[in-house]
Amino acid sequence: MKISKRLLVWLVVVSILLIDQAIKVSVKMNMPLGDEIYVADWFRIHFIENNGMAWGMELGSKLFLSIFRIVAVVFGIYYIHGQLKRGTAGYGYLTVLAMILAGAAGNIFDSLFYGVVFSESTPYSIAHITEFGQGYAQPLMGKVVDMFYFPIIDTSWPDWVPFCGGDHFIFFSPVFNFADACISVGAFLLIIFFRKELGANSDGEQSTSEAS
């Protein structure tokens, strides 16, 4: 028996949020900032925090980033609601949209609440839960927790390579979290497998606007 599309979206979003927050809280409350757990040569749990976008990128002020994330999530909710109301979107398309929405919401949760309820993580101390409002930052100013690090190739450039010969080289150096991964995988699947759906929706909206 197939579940309803609306229920599918809720299940995907709630599941991703729970997994994302469980990982982040576990890392934050058990590791000092910069600590690393060696899992394999190509995989480590490396605790960092950032003020920026997915994959640790920076873009403008922290408040601007938080507001930008909230606007993006509100737009995503509105768009998915429209797809559900129209009834033509398939299960796969809605799943991918829900992955992206949940990933964005997961990082908003960090910015919104972590500064309010956690003490500051430092290289010398592990964060703990404080009284509400007694944390290290104001609402929307909390830092995003990252931990997944995949230094698949960790080597040095050959000496004969111009400009960078002998320099240290790491292939795939970003540290990211589960929410970042959901956003990136969802966006990749959207572009590869659901371009028709995106095109059909934009054409439909254009036809509607022309008709009116």
N, C-alpha and C positions, 0 to 999 in steps of 0.2 A: 504493500500500500504506500503510495507516494505521499510525502508530507506536503503541506501547502508551501507555496513560494515565500509567503510572508514569514512563516515559521522557519524556513530554511535560512533566510537572511538573519533572523534573530539568533538562531543557533550558531551560525558562523561568527557573527559579531561578538556574542557573549563568550563563546569558547575561546576566541583569539584574545579577547581582553583578559579573561581569567588566566590563561596560560602566560601571557605577556607580564601581567602584574605579579603572578606567583614567582616567576623567574627574577624579575627586578627586585622585589622585596627580599627574596632569599639572598641575592647577591649583596644588596645594600646593608642588610642586617648581619652579615657573616664575613664580610671582607672589607679591609681598609682600602681606601682609594689607591689605585695603582697596583693592587695585589693581583697575582696571576696564578691560576691553577693549570698545570701542564697536563693536558689530556693526551696529546700526540704531537709528533713533530709539526703537523700541519693544522692543529686545532688546540686553542687555549681559551680558558675563561679569564679574561683580562678586564678588571673593573675600572671603568672611567666614567666621567660625567661630562656632558656638553651642554652648551647653550643654544646650539644650532638646529639645523634641519636633520633629516635622516642621514646616516653615515657620518655624523659629526661635522657636517658642513656648516658654515656660518653665513648668515644673511641678515644684516641690519641688527637692530636692538632686540633684546630678549622680549620686551613687551610686544613689539611689532610681530615677532615670530609667533608668539602665543596667540595673538589676535588673528594672524593669518591662518594658523592651524584651525582655530575655531570656525572661521568663515568657510574654510575648505570642508570641514566636517558638516556644517549646516547645509552647504550646497550638495554634498554627497547624500545626505539624508533626503533632501528635497528631490534629488534626481532619482534615487532608488524608489522613493514613494511614487514618483510619476511612472516609473517602469512597472511597479506592482499594480497601480491603478489601471494602466493601459492593458496589462495582461498578456502582452506579446513576448516579453523577454523570457528567454529560456533559463533553466536551472543553472547551467554553467556560467552564463553571463552574470546572473545575479550573485552567484557565489564569488566570482572574481571582484565584482563591485563591493561586496560585503567585506572581502579581505582588505581591500584598500581603505575602506571606511574605518574598519576596526583598527588597522595599523595606525592611521592618523589619530584616532581617538585615544589609543594607548599612550602615545607620546604626549598628548594634551593632558592626560591624567597626571603624568609626572610633573609637568609644568604647573598645573593647577594646585595639586595637593602635596607633593613631596616636600616642598619648602615649608609648608605649614605644619606638617605632622612629624617630620624627621629632624634630628640634629644633623649638623654638617658632617659629611664623610671627609676624612683627611687621611694622608698616608700613615698617620700614627694612631688613628682611632676609628672604631667602627660605629656607624650611625645607630641611634636608637630612637624609638618612638617617644615623642614629647607630648605635652598637653597641646590641644588644638590651638594653633596660632602662636606657639612658642618655638617654632622651628627656625631653620636657618634663612628663610626668605618669605616674602609676601606671596599671596596667591598669584598664579600665572608667572611667577619668577623662579620657580623651582627648576632644577637641572634634570635633564633626561639621562637615565641610566643605560649605559651600554656595556656589553660583556663578551660578545662572540668575536673571536679573533682567529682568522684563518691564514697564517703566513705560509701559504702553500709552497712557495719557493723563497728561501732565505739564503742569499749568496752575495757575491760581489761581481761587479762587471769585470770582464777581462781587461787587462791593462791596455790592450790595443784599441779598445773602443774609444772613439773621439769624445772629448768633453767630460765623460763620466767613467773612464777607465779606472778601475780600482775602487770605485765608490760602492758602498753597501747598497744592496738591492733586495727589496721584499716585494714579491708579487702578491697582490691583494692584501694591502695593509690596513684598510678601514676596520674599526671596531664598531659593531652594530648590535642591535637588539632584535628580539622576536618581532616587534611591531614594524621595524624597518624592513625586515625580511618579507613580511606579509605585503607591505606596500610595493616593494620591488618585484616580488614574484607575481603579484596581482597585476601590476602595470605591464610586465612582460607578457603574461598570458593574454591580457586585454589586447595588446598590439598584435600578437602573433595569431590568435585564434578568434578574436571577436571584432575585427575591423569592420565587418559587414554590419554588425549590430550598431556600432558607433556611427557609421555612415548612414544607415537607415534612420536612426533617430534624428540626426542633424537634417537629413532630407525631409523627414516628416515635419520637423519644427519649422523648416523654411517654407514648406508648402502651406502649412497652417497660417503662418504670418502673411504669406502672399494672398491667401484666400480672404483673410480678414481685411 
